[in-house]
Amino acid sequence: MTEQTKIPLPEDEGEAVRGPSLIERVVRNYDLVKLTSAPIPADLVPPPSQRRRYRRADEIVEEAEVAAVNQPFEAAPEVVVPEVIAPAPAPAKAPAKAAPKPAVPAVRAVEFKGERYPVNRQHLRDQGLIVPESSVTAVLEEFRIVKRQLLYNAGQLAQQGMGPAAQRVLICSPHPGEGKSFTAVNLALAIAAEKESEVLLVDADIAKPSVLSMLGLPGGPGLMDALSKPEVDAADCVIGTDIPGLWVLPAGSATASDSEYLSSSRTHQVLDRLVEGAPNRFVIFDSPPALAASPAAELAKYVGQAVVVARADRTGVGSLEDAVSLLSACPNIQLLLNGVHFSPSGRRFGSYYGYGG
């Protein structure tokens, strides 16, 4: 094989042969000088003391750590926060008290202080009336049923705001002799037996009063005296009985102007006086027959209920209609059939107790 050797270079021409470097020749041949940045004027170059040095992020961190260790730490001046003194809370004002409502004085119940008289029990029995403290009879059972309905109606009327009129009931009939006084007295005797109620029986048949004679009581001033004389208190005219819970107001002095007195404004005051402050007091009026005298129609304006007593074998439908029409001022009119000798249902009141007659 041919031995290859390096071609020797002339020693005396080493520097001359070498000449410019390859980069210099490229710059010269391709005019790359134009691509270089323009020289910075000397007056724009800041002095070394003002030059800012740029380092890598890790060097800056390290320098900061070294400075924190080697250089003394100067604590930041303490910021003094001014103390804010809150004003003391004003004392809470007590809520203004509402002006006290004027106390409504309690209405004192009107008490009847009239003299008490005994009622002849035998006289009641002879007339077929209810006898207090006696055994149960058919008549008593019949009027127990009637009074229970009337007392219930009175409670309903009171809830409806009818006032004292709810405590008053009128007993009337179309014609005389149909049993209105018999009904009025028996109802009063039945209601007097109530444990929490009392009854005032008013004889309002001024022309022909009969209540006192049926009970065997003496006469005296009564309803018409209180209506005609302003100085007379109706409560003072009420007389008592020996039957607990039963009071009676007589008809009083007879007059030909009974209807005119009943239609006056004083009637309202007198009748309200009888139940003033006594919500458990029931007032029963025994009035004249509606078709025979005018007071019944006048009294109907002051009562909450009216009971028209009709005799089964005597009163006609026309008479009943006329009587009801005259009593139309009363909001609650009921019919009580008297003198019935049979019952379509076969019921006989009182037969449970052995009084089936």
C-alpha positions in Angstrom: 0.0 0.0 0.0 1.2 3.4 -0.7 2.3 5.2 2.4 0.4 8.4 2.8 2.0 11.3 4.5 0.9 14.8 5.4 1.9 17.5 2.9 4.3 19.7 4.6 3.6 23.4 4.6 6.4 25.9 4.0 7.7 27.2 7.2 8.4 30.6 6.0 4.9 31.1 4.6 2.9 29.9 7.6 1.5 33.3 8.6 1.1 34.5 5.0 -0.7 31.3 3.9 -3.0 31.3 6.9 -4.5 34.7 6.1 -7.8 35.8 7.4 -10.0 33.3 9.1 -13.0 31.7 7.6 -15.4 33.8 9.5 -13.6 37.0 8.6 -13.7 36.0 4.9 -17.4 35.3 5.1 -18.1 38.6 6.7 -16.0 40.4 4.1 -17.4 38.5 1.1 -21.1 38.6 2.1 -21.0 42.1 3.6 -22.4 40.9 6.9 -21.1 44.1 8.6 -24.2 45.8 7.6 -26.3 43.4 9.6 -24.6 44.2 12.9 -26.1 46.8 15.3 -25.1 50.4 15.1 -22.4 51.4 17.6 -23.7 53.1 20.7 -22.5 56.6 21.2 -20.2 57.1 24.1 -22.3 59.7 25.8 -25.2 57.3 26.0 -23.4 54.5 27.8 -23.9 54.9 31.6 -20.8 54.7 33.8 -20.1 51.4 35.5 -21.4 52.6 38.9 -24.8 53.2 37.4 -25.0 50.1 35.3 -27.7 47.6 36.4 -26.6 44.0 36.5 -28.9 41.3 35.3 -28.6 37.9 36.8 -30.5 34.7 36.7 -33.4 34.2 39.0 -31.6 31.6 41.2 -28.6 34.0 41.6 -31.0 36.8 42.7 -32.6 34.6 45.2 -29.4 33.4 46.6 -28.1 37.0 46.8 -31.3 38.0 48.7 -30.8 35.2 51.1 -27.2 36.1 51.7 -28.2 39.7 52.3 -30.8 38.6 54.8 -28.2 36.7 56.7 -25.2 38.8 56.5 -26.7 42.3 56.7 -28.4 43.6 59.9 -32.2 43.5 59.7 -33.8 46.9 60.3 -37.3 46.4 61.7 -40.0 48.3 60.1 -41.3 51.1 62.1 -44.3 50.1 64.2 -47.5 51.4 62.9 -49.5 52.9 65.7 -53.2 52.4 65.2 -55.1 55.2 66.9 -57.5 53.7 69.4 -61.1 54.4 68.5 -63.2 54.9 71.5 -66.8 54.0 70.7 -69.4 56.3 72.3 -71.2 54.6 75.2 -74.6 53.3 74.0 -77.5 55.4 74.9 -79.7 53.7 77.4 -82.6 52.0 75.7 -85.8 53.8 76.1 -88.6 51.9 77.7 -91.4 51.4 75.3 -94.1 53.9 75.7 -96.9 52.5 77.7 -100.3 52.7 76.1 -102.6 54.9 78.0 -104.7 52.6 80.2 -108.1 52.0 78.9 -110.8 53.3 81.2 -112.2 50.4 83.2 -115.7 49.5 82.2 -117.6 49.4 85.4 -119.3 46.1 85.9 -123.1 46.4 85.7 -124.5 45.5 89.0 -127.4 43.1 88.7 -130.8 44.5 89.6 -132.0 42.6 92.6 -135.6 42.2 93.5 -136.2 42.9 97.1 -140.0 42.6 97.2 -141.7 40.7 99.9 -142.0 37.0 99.4 -145.4 35.3 99.5 -146.3 31.6 99.7 -147.9 30.0 96.7 -150.7 27.6 97.5 -149.6 24.2 96.1 -153.1 22.8 96.3 -154.5 25.7 94.4 -152.0 25.0 91.6 -152.9 21.3 91.6 -156.7 22.1 91.3 -156.0 24.2 88.2 -153.9 21.5 86.6 -150.7 23.5 86.9 -147.2 22.3 87.7 -146.7 21.8 91.4 -143.1 22.4 92.5 -141.5 19.7 94.7 -144.1 17.3 93.5 -143.8 14.2 91.4 -143.3 14.3 87.7 -146.5 14.6 85.6 -147.4 14.6 82.0 -147.9 18.4 82.1 -144.5 18.9 83.7 -142.8 16.8 81.0 -144.6 18.7 78.2 -143.5 22.1 79.5 -140.0 20.8 80.1 -139.7 20.2 76.4 -141.2 23.6 75.6 -138.9 25.5 78.0 -135.8 23.7 76.7 -136.5 25.0 73.2 -137.2 28.5 74.5 -134.0 28.6 76.5 -132.0 27.3 73.6 -133.4 30.0 71.3 -132.7 32.6 73.9 -129.0 31.6 73.9 -128.8 31.7 70.1 -130.4 35.2 70.0 -128.0 36.4 72.6 -125.0 35.2 70.5 -126.5 37.1 67.6 -126.3 40.3 69.6 -129.9 40.8 70.3 -129.2 42.1 73.8 -131.8 42.1 76.6 -134.6 41.2 74.2 -133.1 37.7 73.9 -134.2 37.1 77.5 -137.8 38.0 77.0 -140.6 35.9 75.6 -144.2 36.8 74.9 -147.1 34.3 75.4 -150.1 35.2 73.4 -153.1 33.7 71.6 -155.4 34.8 68.8 -158.6 34.7 71.0 -159.5 34.6 74.7 -159.9 31.2 76.3 -157.2 29.4 74.4 -154.9 28.8 77.3 -152.3 31.6 77.1 -152.3 32.3 80.9 -152.1 28.6 81.7 -149.1 28.3 79.4 -147.4 31.4 80.8 -147.7 30.2 84.4 -146.6 26.6 83.7 -143.6 27.9 81.7 -142.6 30.1 84.6 -142.9 27.3 87.0 -140.8 25.0 84.8 -138.0 27.5 84.2 -137.9 28.4 87.9 -136.7 24.8 88.5 -133.6 25.5 86.5 -130.4 25.4 88.6 -128.7 28.4 87.0 -131.7 30.5 85.9 -134.5 32.5 87.4 -137.7 33.7 85.9 -139.8 36.8 86.1 -143.5 36.4 85.2 -145.1 39.6 84.1 -148.8 40.0 83.9 -149.2 42.2 80.9 -152.9 41.7 80.4 -153.8 45.0 81.9 -157.5 44.8 81.2 -158.1 41.3 82.6 -155.1 40.2 84.7 -155.2 36.6 86.0 -151.6 35.6 87.0 -151.9 36.7 90.6 -155.1 34.9 91.1 -153.7 31.7 89.6 -150.8 31.8 92.0 -152.8 33.0 94.9 -150.7 36.2 95.3 -151.9 39.6 96.5 -152.2 42.6 94.2 -150.1 45.8 94.1 -148.4 48.3 91.9 -146.9 46.8 88.7 -146.0 47.2 85.1 -148.5 50.0 84.2 -147.5 52.0 87.2 -143.8 51.9 86.2 -144.7 52.9 82.6 -147.0 55.8 83.6 -145.0 57.2 86.5 -141.3 58.0 85.9 -140.6 58.0 89.7 -141.7 54.4 90.0 -138.9 51.8 89.6 -140.2 48.6 88.0 -137.8 46.5 90.1 -139.5 47.8 93.3 -142.9 46.5 92.0 -141.7 42.9 91.7 -142.9 40.5 94.4 -141.3 37.3 95.4 -142.7 33.8 96.0 -141.6 30.9 98.2 -140.8 29.0 95.0 -137.0 29.5 94.5 -136.2 31.4 91.2 -139.8 32.6 90.6 -140.7 36.3 90.7 -143.9 38.1 89.6 -144.6 41.6 88.3 -148.3 42.5 88.6 -150.2 44.3 85.9 -150.6 47.3 88.0 -153.2 50.0 87.9 -155.8 49.6 85.2 -155.9 52.3 82.5 -157.5 52.9 79.2 -154.2 54.0 77.6 -152.2 50.8 78.1 -151.4 50.5 74.4 -150.1 54.1 74.3 -147.9 53.6 77.4 -146.5 50.5 75.9 -145.6 52.3 72.7 -143.7 55.1 74.5 -139.9 55.3 74.8 -140.1 54.6 78.5 -141.1 51.0 77.9 -137.7 50.2 76.6 -136.1 51.6 79.7 -138.5 49.8 82.1 -138.1 46.4 80.4 -134.3 46.6 80.2 -134.3 47.5 83.9 -135.9 44.2 84.7 -132.9 42.2 83.3 -130.1 44.7 83.9 -126.9 42.8 84.9 -128.8 39.5 85.1 -128.0 37.4 81.9 -129.6 34.3 83.5 -132.9 36.0 84.2 -135.8 35.0 81.9 -138.9 37.2 81.5 -142.2 35.9 80.4 -145.1 38.2 79.4 -148.7 37.0 79.7 -150.3 39.4 77.2 -153.8 40.0 76.0 -155.1 38.0 73.0 -153.6 39.5 69.8 -156.9 39.8 67.9 -158.8 41.2 70.9 -156.4 43.9 72.2 -153.5 45.9 70.8 -150.9 45.5 73.6 -149.7 42.2 72.3 -148.5 43.8 69.1 -146.7 46.5 71.0 -145.0 44.1 73.3 -143.8 42.0 70.3 -141.3 44.8 69.6 -139.4 44.2 72.8 -139.1 40.4 72.9 -136.9 37.9 71.2 -139.5 35.2 71.0 -143.3 34.9 70.9 -145.4 31.8 71.5 -148.8 31.8 70.0 -151.1 29.4 71.9 -153.9 28.0 69.8 -156.6 25.6 70.9 -156.7 22.6 68.7 -160.5 22.4 68.5 -161.3 26.1 68.2 -158.7 28.3 66.5 -158.9 28.5 62.7 -156.0 29.0 60.2 -157.1 32.5 59.3 -157.0 33.6 63.0 -153.5 32.2 63.4 -152.3 34.0 60.3 -153.8 37.3 61.5 -152.2 36.9 64.9 -148.8 36.1 63.5 -149.1 39.1 61.2 -149.8 41.4 64.2 -146.7 39.9 66.0 -144.4 40.3 63.0 -142.1 42.7 64.9 -140.9 39.7 66.9 -138.0 37.8 65.0 -139.0 34.3 66.3 -142.7 33.3 66.5 -143.6 29.7 67.5 -146.9 27.9 67.7 -148.1 25.9 70.7 -151.1 23.7 70.1 -153.2 23.4 73.2 -156.1 21.0 74.1 -154.9 18.1 71.9 -156.7 14.9 72.7 -154.7 12.6 70.4 -151.2 12.3 69.0 -150.6 10.9 65.4 -147.5 9.2 66.7 -149.2 7.7 69.7 -146.8 9.4 72.1 -148.2 10.2 75.5 -146.0 12.6 77.5 -145.3 11.5 81.1 -146.2 7.8 80.5 -142.6 6.9 81.3 -143.3 7.9 84.9 -146.7 6.3 85.1 -148.8 9.4 84.4 -150.2 8.5 81.0 -153.5 10.2 81.4 
